[in-house]
Structure formats: C-alpha cells, structure tokens
Amino acid sequence: DSMAAEKNFENRVKRYLQSVGIYPLGCAADRVTIQPIGYYEKRWGGGYSKAGLPDLHIVCNAISLDVELKAPTGRQSDLQKHTISQINHAGSIGIILWPDGFDEFQQIMEGVIECSSHIPALNALKRVHGNTKCSMWTG
C-alpha cells in the first residue's frame, strides 16, 4: 500500500536527518546523540495543516527546506506543485522527493550543512535585546 510505503520512506528520511544532527523540533535534550545543527518539523495532513504544505519543514544553517515525500508510485497534486514552485521562487528550497531521489537529497543536505555564509547580515539581527517584544531566546 502506498501510504505504508510513504511512511517507511518518511522514517528513512527522519533517520538520516537525525544521523547528521537535524532533530525534530522540540526534541528532548536527552534524545540528542550528536551535536544539533538544525531541526525538522513533520506536518500532518488530514486537516491538521494547510492543504498543499510539504510533509517536512527543515532548517539547517539558516537555510529552509520544505520536502513533500512520495511513495515510489506517488503523484504530486497541482496544489503541491504550485506550493513547491512558490517556495523555490521565494529563494528557499522546495523539493518533491521520491525514494529514487534520496541520494540526490542527501547531496543537497550535505551542501546545506557545509554552507557557512547564508545571509551573514541576519546574524547581527539575532542580537535583539531581551526586553523587547521580539526577543530571541538562546537558552
């Protein structure tokens, strides 16, 4: 069944992400086994999130990726194609990913992980004062 195949593929992608230090958003500190370098958020369909949003939202090195996962025989909807196109036109990274493309996905992620110069000017904005209504908690 294609839903089970997609779930298996999703688990494979999540295992890979965690193996490089990209953990689920809100992951308990005691479940972190290597230095965190990013996070991912699993989006739930079926009315829990906006229709057409990709399955996974990943952030690493200030780079945002949105990934729509497909079973080997899965097809993307027109809305999914439009959403991925909108993400890419905004300068972010939107991907529709089938199992056959997993190696290419890993190459993209390696590039994201190695990137050290993504919008350096944004780093200055992270020094927002804590007494404002726009503070960035760093623990």
Residue pairs with C-beta under 8 A, 6 or more apart in sequence:
2 71
2 73
2 74
3 71
5 71
5 72
5 73
6 69
6 70
6 71
6 74
9 69
9 70
9 71
9 99
10 42
10 55
10 56
10 69
12 99
12 102
13 56
13 67
13 69
13 97
13 102
13 105
14 24
14 40
14 42
16 102
16 106
16 109
17 23
17 38
17 40
17 58
17 109
18 24
18 33
19 34
20 34
20 37
20 109
20 113
21 34
21 35
21 36
21 37
21 38
22 36
22 37
22 38
22 39
22 40
22 58
22 60
22 109
23 31
23 32
23 36
23 38
23 39
23 40
24 39
24 40
24 41
24 42
25 39
25 40
25 41
27 39
37 60
37 61
37 113
38 58
38 59
38 60
38 61
39 58
39 59
39 60
40 56
40 57
40 58
40 59
41 56
41 57
41 58
42 55
42 56
43 49
43 53
43 54
43 55
43 56
43 57
45 51
45 55
51 79
52 77
52 79
52 80
52 82
52 83
53 66
53 83
54 66
54 67
54 68
54 80
54 83
54 84
54 87
54 94
54 95
54 96
55 67
55 68
55 69
56 65
56 66
56 67
56 69
57 64
57 65
57 66
58 64
58 65
58 66
58 67
59 65
60 109
60 112
60 113
61 112
61 113
61 115
61 116
61 118
62 118
62 119
62 122
63 92
63 93
63 112
63 115
63 118
64 92
64 93
65 92
65 93
65 94
65 95
65 108
65 109
65 112
66 83
66 84
66 87
66 92
66 93
66 94
66 95
67 94
67 95
67 96
67 97
67 105
68 76
68 80
68 83
68 84
68 94
68 95
68 96
68 97
69 97
70 76
70 96
70 97
70 98
71 98
71 99
72 98
72 99
72 100
74 98
76 84
76 96
80 96
81 96
83 94
84 94
84 95
84 96
85 94
86 94
87 93
87 94
88 94
93 108
93 112
95 105
95 108
97 105
126 136
126 138
128 134
128 135
128 136
129 135
